[in-house]
Amino acid sequence: MRWFLGLFFLLGVGAIAASSLNTKPVTPTPGPVAIAMEPLVLNADKPEQLELGRLRYLGGWNLTSGRTLFGGLSALAVRPDGEIWALSDGGVVFQLPQPGGASKVIIQARLLPINKPKKHWMPRPEDSESMAADEDFRHIWVGYELLQLICRYDTSLTVIGPCRRPHDMAGWPETESVESLARLPDGRFIAISEGGSGPAGGRDMLVFAGDPVNIATRRPLRMSYMPPVGYDPTDAVYIGNGKLIVLNRRATLYDGFTAVLKLIDLRQMREGAALDGPEIARFAPPVLADNFEGLALERHGKQRILWVVSDDNHLFFQRTLLLKFALDEDL
C-alpha cells in the first residue's frame, strides 16, 4: 500500500504541475486570512516521543485555511517580538502569531513588490523560495528561484527593493536554484543551489562577503555542500558557534517525503572546499514528515528554538506543517 500511495503522490504532483502551466494565475489579494492551527504529536505511533536526534519537540501544528491564497510556504523568519514571517513561493508573506491556545487565528498576507518579466514560461515566474533577515529585522532578503534573483526589502514591504542576479548563480538550474539563503552575524551571506553541482561535487554553495544585492560586494567564495545521498538542500540557518543547519528533502515512491537536518562547521569554509557534517535529525514516518522547505532560528536567552515549515504545493494530499524544536545545548 505504501508504494501505491507514493506512486499516487508523484503522479499527482506531475499532473497538477503540468495543468498549472496552462492556467492563468490569479493575482493574490493581500489582507487578513483566517487559518486553523491543529496541534500534532511528533509520532502518532508513540505520542510520548519528544526527542528527535539532537532536537526536543516543543510543538507542531497543521495549518489550514479556506483561502486558496494560503500555502506553498517555502521560507521562514522570526521577528524579535516573536512574530513568524512565512514566505510562500508565490511572493506572499504571511505574518503569523506564535501558535498557542487559539485553534483559529486571523493572520495578515502581504505581497512582495517585484518587477516581473513580461514573458516567462511559468505563470508565476517570481517563485520566491528563500529568505534571510538581519538581526534587528529592518531588512529581509528574498531569493527568487526561476528569476535567478536576490532582492532586499525593508520590512515595510512597500517598495521594490534593490535586486541583483549574481553572476556566479547564472549556471544554476532555473527550477533548482537559490533554494537556501542564510545571513551570518558578520554580514556574510550563504546561498546554496538545490540542484546546481559544486566544484567538488554535491551542491554549489556561494559565500558572499557582504550584501549579495550590493554590486560592490566582491565575487563570492565557491565551494560544495554535500547533502545526504538522494537528498536536495531546501534551506539553511545559522545557529551560532560557527555552525549552520541545512535542511535536506527527498521524495520517493516508497517513503513519500522525508527530510534530514545536517550540521555544518563553517570553519571549514574556503575556496573549492567540500562541506559535510553529521546528521542531527531525520523526519520519516511515523514521525511527522512532509515537503519541508523552510527553517528559522529564534532565541530565548541561551535557549535556541528551531522552526521548520513544509510546503504543501497547494495540493490536497500534502500539509502545511509548522514544527517547533529546542536545539541541543551542545550543538
BALOBA-1460 file (C-alpha; in Angstrom, 3 decimals):
// residues 331
<rec num="1" residu="m" x="0.000" y="0.000" z="0.000"/>
<rec num="2" residu="r" x="2.852" y="2.362" z="0.831"/>
<rec num="3" residu="w" x="4.394" y="2.126" z="-2.614"/>
<rec num="4" residu="f" x="0.957" y="2.697" z="-4.177"/>
<rec num="5" residu="l" x="0.435" y="5.860" z="-2.151"/>
<rec num="6" residu="g" x="3.894" y="7.029" z="-3.185"/>
<rec num="7" residu="l" x="3.105" y="6.437" z="-6.840"/>
<rec num="8" residu="f" x="-0.185" y="8.315" z="-6.458"/>
<rec num="9" residu="f" x="1.673" y="11.147" z="-4.792"/>
<rec num="10" residu="l" x="4.282" y="11.535" z="-7.557"/>
<rec num="11" residu="l" x="1.776" y="11.148" z="-10.382"/>
<rec num="12" residu="g" x="-0.479" y="13.686" z="-8.716"/>
<rec num="13" residu="v" x="2.322" y="16.208" z="-8.377"/>
<rec num="14" residu="g" x="3.224" y="15.812" z="-12.040"/>
<rec num="15" residu="a" x="-0.337" y="16.038" z="-13.294"/>
<rec num="16" residu="i" x="-1.269" y="19.092" z="-11.258"/>
<rec num="17" residu="a" x="2.020" y="20.860" z="-12.025"/>
<rec num="18" residu="a" x="1.540" y="20.236" z="-15.736"/>
<rec num="19" residu="s" x="-2.021" y="21.524" z="-15.676"/>
<rec num="20" residu="s" x="-0.935" y="24.679" z="-13.837"/>
<rec num="21" residu="l" x="1.255" y="25.664" z="-16.784"/>
<rec num="22" residu="n" x="-1.883" y="26.169" z="-18.839"/>
<rec num="23" residu="t" x="-3.787" y="28.042" z="-16.127"/>
<rec num="24" residu="k" x="-3.775" y="31.808" z="-15.929"/>
<rec num="25" residu="p" x="-2.629" y="32.699" z="-12.396"/>
<rec num="26" residu="v" x="-4.942" y="34.649" z="-10.110"/>
<rec num="27" residu="t" x="-3.377" y="37.803" z="-8.671"/>
<rec num="28" residu="p" x="-3.049" y="37.292" z="-4.896"/>
<rec num="29" residu="t" x="-5.089" y="39.663" z="-2.724"/>
<rec num="30" residu="p" x="-3.353" y="40.940" z="0.416"/>
<rec num="31" residu="g" x="-5.118" y="41.409" z="3.745"/>
<rec num="32" residu="p" x="-6.475" y="39.264" z="6.576"/>
<rec num="33" residu="v" x="-6.602" y="35.489" z="6.194"/>
<rec num="34" residu="a" x="-8.290" y="33.099" z="8.635"/>
<rec num="35" residu="i" x="-6.326" y="29.935" z="9.404"/>
<rec num="36" residu="a" x="-6.824" y="26.971" z="11.701"/>
<rec num="37" residu="m" x="-3.959" y="25.568" z="13.797"/>
<rec num="38" residu="e" x="-4.400" y="21.880" z="14.664"/>
<rec num="39" residu="p" x="-1.916" y="20.653" z="17.326"/>
<rec num="40" residu="l" x="0.011" y="17.500" z="16.424"/>
<rec num="41" residu="v" x="2.120" y="14.937" z="18.253"/>
<rec num="42" residu="l" x="5.546" y="14.222" z="16.793"/>
<rec num="43" residu="n" x="4.928" y="10.486" z="16.393"/>
<rec num="44" residu="a" x="1.364" y="9.188" z="16.150"/>
<rec num="45" residu="d" x="2.568" y="5.642" z="16.899"/>
<rec num="46" residu="k" x="4.394" y="6.835" z="20.022"/>
<rec num="47" residu="p" x="2.675" y="10.012" z="21.257"/>
<rec num="48" residu="e" x="5.038" y="10.373" z="24.206"/>
<rec num="49" residu="q" x="8.080" y="10.827" z="21.928"/>
<rec num="50" residu="l" x="9.705" y="14.243" z="22.283"/>
<rec num="51" residu="e" x="13.320" y="13.570" z="21.286"/>
<rec num="52" residu="l" x="14.306" y="13.580" z="17.618"/>
<rec num="53" residu="g" x="18.033" y="13.266" z="17.174"/>
<rec num="54" residu="r" x="19.605" y="16.401" z="18.689"/>
<rec num="55" residu="l" x="16.233" y="18.184" z="18.867"/>
<rec num="56" residu="r" x="13.497" y="18.277" z="21.500"/>
<rec num="57" residu="y" x="9.932" y="18.649" z="20.264"/>
<rec num="58" residu="l" x="8.089" y="21.662" z="21.676"/>
<rec num="59" residu="g" x="5.032" y="21.541" z="19.457"/>
<rec num="60" residu="g" x="3.684" y="21.120" z="15.955"/>
<rec num="61" residu="w" x="0.648" y="22.345" z="14.070"/>
<rec num="62" residu="n" x="-1.155" y="21.589" z="10.833"/>
<rec num="63" residu="l" x="-2.111" y="24.956" z="9.313"/>
<rec num="64" residu="t" x="-5.179" y="25.120" z="7.068"/>
<rec num="65" residu="s" x="-7.305" y="27.834" z="5.514"/>
<rec num="66" residu="g" x="-10.358" y="28.185" z="3.322"/>
<rec num="67" residu="r" x="-8.422" y="30.709" z="1.239"/>
<rec num="68" residu="t" x="-6.520" y="29.215" z="-1.691"/>
<rec num="69" residu="l" x="-4.006" y="32.026" z="-1.223"/>
<rec num="70" residu="f" x="-2.615" y="30.297" z="1.864"/>
<rec num="71" residu="g" x="0.014" y="27.583" z="1.420"/>
<rec num="72" residu="g" x="3.149" y="26.945" z="-0.583"/>
<rec num="73" residu="l" x="5.316" y="28.063" z="2.352"/>
<rec num="74" residu="s" x="8.984" y="27.864" z="1.423"/>
<rec num="75" residu="a" x="10.899" y="30.018" z="3.927"/>
<rec num="76" residu="l" x="10.657" y="31.366" z="7.473"/>
<rec num="77" residu="a" x="11.966" y="34.211" z="9.629"/>
<rec num="78" residu="v" x="11.145" y="35.191" z="13.212"/>
<rec num="79" residu="r" x="10.926" y="38.826" z="14.308"/>
<rec num="80" residu="p" x="12.460" y="39.915" z="17.632"/>
<rec num="81" residu="d" x="8.914" y="40.180" z="19.060"/>
<rec num="82" residu="g" x="8.268" y="36.517" z="18.164"/>
<rec num="83" residu="e" x="6.011" y="37.065" z="15.155"/>
<rec num="84" residu="i" x="6.675" y="34.499" z="12.428"/>
<rec num="85" residu="w" x="7.024" y="35.555" z="8.799"/>
<rec num="86" residu="a" x="6.325" y="32.726" z="6.360"/>
<rec num="87" residu="l" x="7.133" y="33.265" z="2.692"/>
<rec num="88" residu="s" x="5.139" y="31.463" z="0.007"/>
<rec num="89" residu="d" x="6.514" y="30.530" z="-3.395"/>
<rec num="90" residu="g" x="4.006" y="32.989" z="-4.894"/>
<rec num="91" residu="g" x="5.599" y="36.121" z="-3.450"/>
<rec num="92" residu="v" x="3.302" y="36.385" z="-0.406"/>
<rec num="93" residu="v" x="4.498" y="36.981" z="3.161"/>
<rec num="94" residu="f" x="2.180" y="35.672" z="5.878"/>
<rec num="95" residu="q" x="2.553" y="37.209" z="9.347"/>
<rec num="96" residu="l" x="1.683" y="34.545" z="11.906"/>
<rec num="97" residu="p" x="1.443" y="34.783" z="15.684"/>
<rec num="98" residu="q" x="3.251" y="32.143" z="17.708"/>
<rec num="99" residu="p" x="0.909" y="29.139" z="17.955"/>
<rec num="100" residu="g" x="-0.716" y="28.885" z="21.350"/>
<rec num="101" residu="g" x="-4.123" y="28.137" z="22.797"/>
<rec num="102" residu="a" x="-6.209" y="29.524" z="19.917"/>
<rec num="103" residu="s" x="-7.257" y="26.969" z="17.320"/>
<rec num="104" residu="k" x="-8.226" y="29.674" z="14.808"/>
<rec num="105" residu="v" x="-6.454" y="32.972" z="14.171"/>
<rec num="106" residu="i" x="-6.501" y="35.824" z="11.697"/>
<rec num="107" residu="i" x="-3.159" y="36.475" z="10.029"/>
<rec num="108" residu="q" x="-2.014" y="39.100" z="7.557"/>
<rec num="109" residu="a" x="-0.989" y="38.372" z="3.964"/>
<rec num="110" residu="r" x="1.344" y="40.886" z="2.312"/>
<rec num="111" residu="l" x="2.642" y="40.895" z="-1.275"/>
<rec num="112" residu="l" x="6.290" y="41.321" z="-2.120"/>
<rec num="113" residu="p" x="6.652" y="44.107" z="-4.699"/>
<rec num="114" residu="i" x="8.724" y="42.999" z="-7.681"/>
<rec num="115" residu="n" x="9.077" y="43.811" z="-11.372"/>
<rec num="116" residu="k" x="8.133" y="40.590" z="-13.142"/>
<rec num="117" residu="p" x="9.350" y="39.796" z="-16.657"/>
<rec num="118" residu="k" x="6.734" y="40.355" z="-19.340"/>
<rec num="119" residu="k" x="7.254" y="36.888" z="-20.753"/>
<rec num="120" residu="h" x="8.221" y="33.747" z="-18.918"/>
<rec num="121" residu="w" x="7.476" y="30.057" z="-19.314"/>
<rec num="122" residu="m" x="5.925" y="29.815" z="-15.814"/>
<rec num="123" residu="p" x="2.646" y="31.536" z="-14.808"/>
<rec num="124" residu="r" x="4.260" y="32.864" z="-11.600"/>
<rec num="125" residu="p" x="7.907" y="33.413" z="-12.510"/>
<rec num="126" residu="e" x="8.790" y="35.020" z="-9.166"/>
<rec num="127" residu="d" x="8.932" y="31.614" z="-7.362"/>
<rec num="128" residu="s" x="10.178" y="33.077" z="-4.070"/>
<rec num="129" residu="e" x="11.904" y="30.150" z="-2.352"/>
<rec num="130" residu="s" x="14.333" y="31.536" z="0.242"/>
<rec num="131" residu="m" x="14.531" y="34.342" z="2.780"/>
<rec num="132" residu="a" x="17.017" y="35.772" z="5.285"/>
<rec num="133" residu="a" x="16.712" y="38.659" z="7.730"/>
<rec num="134" residu="d" x="19.098" y="40.913" z="9.625"/>
<rec num="135" residu="e" x="19.182" y="40.686" z="13.423"/>
<rec num="136" residu="d" x="17.013" y="43.758" z="14.102"/>
<rec num="137" residu="f" x="14.597" y="42.770" z="11.319"/>
<rec num="138" residu="r" x="14.988" y="46.021" z="9.412"/>
<rec num="139" residu="h" x="15.528" y="44.173" z="6.120"/>
<rec num="140" residu="i" x="14.783" y="40.829" z="4.528"/>
<rec num="141" residu="w" x="16.499" y="39.275" z="1.518"/>
<rec num="142" residu="v" x="14.464" y="37.050" z="-0.800"/>
<rec num="143" residu="g" x="15.757" y="34.540" z="-3.339"/>
<rec num="144" residu="y" x="13.654" y="34.123" z="-6.495"/>
<rec num="145" residu="e" x="14.444" y="30.732" z="-7.951"/>
<rec num="146" residu="l" x="13.175" y="30.964" z="-11.531"/>
<rec num="147" residu="l" x="14.438" y="34.514" z="-11.934"/>
<rec num="148" residu="q" x="17.912" y="33.702" z="-10.503"/>
<rec num="149" residu="l" x="17.457" y="36.860" z="-8.458"/>
<rec num="150" residu="i" x="18.083" y="38.101" z="-4.911"/>
<rec num="151" residu="c" x="16.202" y="41.189" z="-3.679"/>
<rec num="152" residu="r" x="16.489" y="43.201" z="-0.473"/>
<rec num="153" residu="y" x="13.408" y="44.792" z="1.104"/>
<rec num="154" residu="d" x="12.883" y="46.934" z="4.152"/>
<rec num="155" residu="t" x="10.270" y="45.215" z="6.271"/>
<rec num="156" residu="s" x="7.548" y="47.716" z="5.450"/>
<rec num="157" residu="l" x="7.367" y="45.818" z="2.114"/>
<rec num="158" residu="t" x="6.013" y="48.953" z="0.458"/>
<rec num="159" residu="v" x="8.566" y="49.430" z="-2.320"/>
<rec num="160" residu="i" x="10.540" y="47.244" z="-4.692"/>
<rec num="161" residu="g" x="13.910" y="46.601" z="-3.146"/>
<rec num="162" residu="p" x="17.241" y="46.633" z="-4.941"/>
<rec num="163" residu="c" x="17.723" y="43.342" z="-6.781"/>
<rec num="164" residu="r" x="20.661" y="41.588" z="-8.387"/>
<rec num="165" residu="r" x="21.345" y="38.469" z="-10.406"/>
<rec num="166" residu="p" x="24.754" y="37.361" z="-9.103"/>
<rec num="167" residu="h" x="26.966" y="36.229" z="-11.972"/>
<rec num="168" residu="d" x="28.040" y="33.130" z="-10.058"/>
<rec num="169" residu="m" x="24.436" y="31.891" z="-9.920"/>
<rec num="170" residu="a" x="23.984" y="32.102" z="-13.696"/>
<rec num="171" residu="g" x="24.695" y="28.397" z="-14.236"/>
<rec num="172" residu="w" x="22.264" y="27.150" z="-11.607"/>
<rec num="173" residu="p" x="19.201" y="25.275" z="-12.947"/>
<rec num="174" residu="e" x="16.223" y="27.647" z="-13.017"/>
<rec num="175" residu="t" x="13.989" y="25.207" z="-11.163"/>
<rec num="176" residu="e" x="16.700" y="24.187" z="-8.647"/>
<rec num="177" residu="s" x="18.333" y="27.499" z="-7.938"/>
<rec num="178" residu="v" x="18.576" y="29.710" z="-4.821"/>
<rec num="179" residu="e" x="16.546" y="27.461" z="-2.531"/>
<rec num="180" residu="s" x="18.662" y="28.246" z="0.560"/>
<rec num="181" residu="l" x="19.736" y="31.686" z="1.780"/>
<rec num="182" residu="a" x="21.284" y="32.404" z="5.185"/>
<rec num="183" residu="r" x="22.787" y="35.535" z="6.731"/>
<rec num="184" residu="l" x="25.684" y="35.337" z="9.189"/>
<rec num="185" residu="p" x="26.041" y="37.815" z="12.101"/>
<rec num="186" residu="d" x="29.094" y="39.416" z="10.476"/>
<rec num="187" residu="g" x="27.065" y="40.342" z="7.369"/>
<rec num="188" residu="r" x="28.160" y="37.497" z="5.107"/>
<rec num="189" residu="f" x="25.539" y="35.533" z="3.155"/>
<rec num="190" residu="i" x="25.409" y="31.876" z="2.153"/>
<rec num="191" residu="a" x="23.403" y="30.745" z="-0.889"/>
<rec num="192" residu="i" x="23.053" y="27.052" z="-1.770"/>
<rec num="193" residu="s" x="21.660" y="25.737" z="-5.035"/>
<rec num="194" residu="e" x="19.068" y="22.993" z="-4.790"/>
<rec num="195" residu="g" x="20.412" y="21.256" z="-7.890"/>
<rec num="196" residu="g" x="23.493" y="23.024" z="-9.258"/>
<rec num="197" residu="s" x="26.716" y="20.994" z="-8.964"/>
<rec num="198" residu="g" x="29.529" y="22.295" z="-6.794"/>
<rec num="199" residu="p" x="33.235" y="22.311" z="-7.703"/>
<rec num="200" residu="a" x="33.885" y="19.226" z="-5.547"/>
<rec num="201" residu="g" x="30.544" y="17.518" z="-6.224"/>
<rec num="202" residu="g" x="27.448" y="17.901" z="-4.108"/>
<rec num="203" residu="r" x="25.617" y="21.218" z="-4.495"/>
<rec num="204" residu="d" x="27.037" y="24.592" z="-5.411"/>
<rec num="205" residu="m" x="27.438" y="26.888" z="-2.397"/>
<rec num="206" residu="l" x="28.355" y="30.573" z="-2.544"/>
<rec num="207" residu="v" x="29.591" y="32.681" z="0.375"/>
<rec num="208" residu="f" x="29.218" y="36.430" z="-0.174"/>
<rec num="209" residu="a" x="31.481" y="38.717" z="1.873"/>
<rec num="210" residu="g" x="28.596" y="41.195" z="2.218"/>
<rec num="211" residu="d" x="25.151" y="42.008" z="0.888"/>
<rec num="212" residu="p" x="24.697" y="39.933" z="-2.320"/>
<rec num="213" residu="v" x="22.468" y="42.688" z="-3.722"/>
<rec num="214" residu="n" x="25.242" y="45.274" z="-3.433"/>
<rec num="215" residu="i" x="27.195" y="45.426" z="-6.690"/>
<rec num="216" residu="a" x="30.294" y="46.440" z="-4.694"/>
<rec num="217" residu="t" x="30.306" y="43.093" z="-2.858"/>
<rec num="218" residu="r" x="33.239" y="41.178" z="-4.239"/>
<rec num="219" residu="r" x="32.858" y="37.882" z="-6.028"/>
<rec num="220" residu="p" x="31.792" y="35.118" z="-3.601"/>
<rec num="221" residu="l" x="33.765" y="32.113" z="-2.483"/>
<rec num="222" residu="r" x="32.566" y="28.993" z="-4.271"/>
<rec num="223" residu="m" x="32.525" y="25.622" z="-2.582"/>
<rec num="224" residu="s" x="30.454" y="22.442" z="-2.361"/>
<rec num="225" residu="y" x="27.800" y="21.479" z="0.147"/>
<rec num="226" residu="m" x="27.492" y="17.697" z="0.422"/>
<rec num="227" residu="p" x="23.862" y="16.656" z="1.099"/>
<rec num="228" residu="p" x="22.885" y="13.131" z="2.173"/>
<rec num="229" residu="v" x="22.754" y="10.745" z="-0.777"/>
<rec num="230" residu="g" x="19.489" y="11.188" z="-2.685"/>
<rec num="231" residu="y" x="18.552" y="14.422" z="-0.894"/>
<rec num="232" residu="d" x="18.447" y="18.063" z="-2.026"/>
<rec num="233" residu="p" x="19.079" y="21.093" z="0.213"/>
<rec num="234" residu="t" x="15.996" y="23.281" z="0.704"/>
<rec num="235" residu="d" x="17.054" y="25.775" z="3.384"/>
<rec num="236" residu="a" x="19.806" y="26.722" z="5.825"/>
<rec num="237" residu="v" x="20.022" y="28.750" z="9.031"/>
<rec num="238" residu="y" x="22.929" y="29.945" z="11.169"/>
<rec num="239" residu="i" x="22.591" y="28.765" z="14.801"/>
<rec num="240" residu="g" x="25.687" y="30.357" z="16.378"/>
<rec num="241" residu="n" x="29.056" y="28.876" z="17.412"/>
<rec num="242" residu="g" x="30.164" y="28.917" z="13.779"/>
<rec num="243" residu="k" x="27.531" y="26.307" z="12.856"/>
<rec num="244" residu="l" x="24.980" y="26.111" z="10.057"/>
<rec num="245" residu="i" x="21.995" y="23.741" z="9.949"/>
<rec num="246" residu="v" x="20.977" y="22.648" z="6.447"/>
<rec num="247" residu="l" x="17.563" y="21.136" z="5.707"/>
<rec num="248" residu="n" x="17.565" y="18.383" z="3.071"/>
<rec num="249" residu="r" x="14.457" y="16.926" z="1.409"/>
<rec num="250" residu="r" x="13.750" y="13.768" z="-0.597"/>
<rec num="251" residu="a" x="10.651" y="12.285" z="-2.262"/>
<rec num="252" residu="t" x="10.476" y="8.598" z="-3.226"/>
<rec num="253" residu="l" x="7.751" y="6.204" z="-4.320"/>
<rec num="254" residu="y" x="8.106" y="4.082" z="-1.202"/>
<rec num="255" residu="d" x="8.596" y="6.649" z="1.566"/>
<rec num="256" residu="g" x="6.953" y="9.770" z="0.142"/>
<rec num="257" residu="f" x="8.633" y="12.838" z="1.660"/>
<rec num="258" residu="t" x="11.465" y="12.510" z="4.169"/>
<rec num="259" residu="a" x="13.945" y="15.108" z="5.429"/>
<rec num="260" residu="v" x="17.345" y="15.243" z="7.122"/>
<rec num="261" residu="l" x="18.998" y="18.053" z="9.095"/>
<rec num="262" residu="k" x="22.790" y="18.272" z="8.817"/>
<rec num="263" residu="l" x="25.162" y="20.356" z="10.952"/>
<rec num="264" residu="i" x="27.942" y="22.177" z="9.081"/>
<rec num="265" residu="d" x="31.040" y="23.656" z="10.722"/>
<rec num="266" residu="l" x="31.687" y="26.915" z="8.872"/>
<rec num="267" residu="r" x="35.327" y="26.945" z="9.939"/>
<rec num="268" residu="q" x="35.850" y="24.553" z="7.009"/>
<rec num="269" residu="m" x="34.928" y="27.283" z="4.519"/>
<rec num="270" residu="r" x="37.494" y="28.045" z="1.853"/>
<rec num="271" residu="e" x="37.500" y="28.288" z="-1.936"/>
<rec num="272" residu="g" x="36.724" y="24.890" z="-3.505"/>
<rec num="273" residu="a" x="36.102" y="23.104" z="-0.170"/>
<rec num="274" residu="a" x="33.593" y="20.269" z="0.232"/>
<rec num="275" residu="l" x="31.480" y="20.967" z="3.320"/>
<rec num="276" residu="d" x="29.946" y="17.997" z="5.070"/>
<rec num="277" residu="g" x="28.752" y="17.286" z="8.575"/>
<rec num="278" residu="p" x="26.791" y="14.950" z="10.826"/>
<rec num="279" residu="e" x="23.085" y="14.255" z="10.656"/>
<rec num="280" residu="i" x="21.330" y="15.711" z="13.705"/>
<rec num="281" residu="a" x="17.696" y="14.757" z="12.974"/>
<rec num="282" residu="r" x="15.659" y="12.749" z="10.474"/>
<rec num="283" residu="f" x="11.990" y="13.207" z="9.586"/>
<rec num="284" residu="a" x="10.439" y="9.986" z="8.292"/>
<rec num="285" residu="p" x="7.206" y="8.131" z="9.079"/>
<rec num="286" residu="p" x="5.855" y="7.504" z="11.650"/>
<rec num="287" residu="v" x="7.451" y="10.820" z="12.732"/>
<rec num="288" residu="l" x="5.870" y="13.894" z="11.123"/>
<rec num="289" residu="a" x="7.195" y="14.218" z="7.576"/>
<rec num="290" residu="d" x="6.212" y="16.257" z="4.548"/>
<rec num="291" residu="n" x="7.762" y="18.572" z="1.975"/>
<rec num="292" residu="f" x="9.908" y="20.512" z="4.470"/>
<rec num="293" residu="e" x="11.406" y="23.614" z="2.875"/>
<rec num="294" residu="g" x="11.914" y="26.326" z="5.497"/>
<rec num="295" residu="l" x="13.967" y="26.904" z="8.665"/>
<rec num="296" residu="a" x="14.216" y="29.772" z="11.148"/>
<rec num="297" residu="l" x="16.017" y="30.292" z="14.441"/>
<rec num="298" residu="e" x="14.577" y="32.060" z="17.485"/>
<rec num="299" residu="r" x="16.429" y="32.789" z="20.733"/>
<rec num="300" residu="h" x="15.123" y="32.978" z="24.291"/>
<rec num="301" residu="g" x="18.170" y="33.836" z="26.364"/>
<rec num="302" residu="k" x="20.506" y="30.867" z="25.939"/>
<rec num="303" residu="q" x="17.776" y="28.629" z="24.529"/>
<rec num="304" residu="r" x="17.712" y="28.286" z="20.742"/>
<rec num="305" residu="i" x="14.411" y="27.406" z="19.049"/>
<rec num="306" residu="l" x="14.374" y="25.875" z="15.580"/>
<rec num="307" residu="w" x="11.222" y="26.315" z="13.486"/>
<rec num="308" residu="v" x="10.560" y="24.070" z="10.473"/>
<rec num="309" residu="v" x="7.814" y="24.521" z="7.859"/>
<rec num="310" residu="s" x="6.547" y="22.410" z="4.956"/>
<rec num="311" residu="d" x="5.351" y="23.489" z="1.512"/>
<rec num="312" residu="d" x="2.022" y="21.860" z="0.642"/>
<rec num="313" residu="n" x="2.353" y="22.871" z="-3.029"/>
<rec num="314" residu="h" x="-1.367" y="23.767" z="-2.785"/>
<rec num="315" residu="l" x="-2.119" y="20.039" z="-3.167"/>
<rec num="316" residu="f" x="-4.868" y="18.298" z="-1.221"/>
<rec num="317" residu="f" x="-2.704" y="15.346" z="-0.134"/>
<rec num="318" residu="q" x="0.077" y="17.471" z="1.373"/>
<rec num="319" residu="r" x="0.021" y="19.565" z="4.529"/>
<rec num="320" residu="t" x="1.402" y="22.844" z="5.830"/>
<rec num="321" residu="l" x="3.217" y="21.702" z="8.964"/>
<rec num="322" residu="l" x="4.826" y="24.176" z="11.363"/>
<rec num="323" residu="l" x="7.115" y="22.469" z="13.888"/>
<rec num="324" residu="k" x="8.948" y="23.881" z="16.897"/>
<rec num="325" residu="f" x="12.060" y="22.344" z="18.473"/>
<rec num="326" residu="a" x="14.638" y="23.195" z="21.112"/>
<rec num="327" residu="l" x="18.207" y="22.668" z="19.928"/>
<rec num="328" residu="d" x="20.615" y="20.550" z="21.931"/>
<rec num="329" residu="e" x="22.733" y="22.966" z="24.008"/>
<rec num="330" residu="d" x="25.935" y="21.261" z="22.809"/>
<rec num="331" residu="l" x="25.343" y="21.964" z="19.127"/>
